[in-house]
Amino acid sequence: MNLAPQPNAETLAAIQETREIAAGRIPAIRYSSVEEAFAVLDAEMAQKERGLSF
């Protein structure tokens, strides 16, 4: 019996994406500053709140 918590679908997708980036199959997103990274994150969160997806 395995009592260890299992990752959810979103976590499994993030793990797979990380493996794809590490293998060079998809490019990593790079930002020129922390401010830029958070601006993109804020925009993505606003889109999700409005029911839109990227």
C-alpha positions in Angstrom: 0.0 0.0 0.0 1.4 3.4 -1.1 0.6 6.1 1.5 2.7 8.8 -0.1 0.8 11.7 -1.6 0.5 11.6 -5.3 0.9 14.8 -7.5 -2.1 16.2 -9.2 -2.4 16.7 -12.9 -1.1 20.2 -12.9 2.0 19.2 -11.0 2.6 16.2 -13.4 2.3 18.5 -16.4 4.8 20.9 -14.8 7.2 18.0 -14.2 6.8 16.9 -17.9 7.4 20.4 -19.1 10.6 20.6 -17.1 11.8 17.4 -18.5 11.1 18.7 -22.1 13.0 21.9 -21.4 15.9 20.0 -19.9 16.1 17.7 -22.9 16.0 20.7 -25.3 12.8 19.8 -27.0 11.1 23.0 -26.0 12.7 26.4 -25.3 12.8 27.8 -21.8 11.1 31.1 -21.2 13.7 33.8 -20.2 13.0 37.2 -18.7 15.3 40.2 -18.6 14.2 41.1 -15.0 12.2 39.9 -12.1 9.8 42.8 -12.8 9.2 41.4 -16.3 8.6 37.9 -15.0 6.0 39.1 -12.5 4.3 41.3 -15.1 3.9 38.2 -17.3 2.6 36.2 -14.3 0.2 39.0 -13.4 -1.2 39.0 -16.9 -1.6 35.3 -17.0 -3.4 35.3 -13.6 -5.7 38.1 -14.9 -6.5 36.0 -18.0 -7.3 33.0 -15.9 -9.6 35.1 -13.6 -11.5 36.1 -16.7 -11.9 32.5 -17.8 -9.3 32.7 -20.6 -6.3 30.5 -21.1 -3.0 30.8 -22.8 
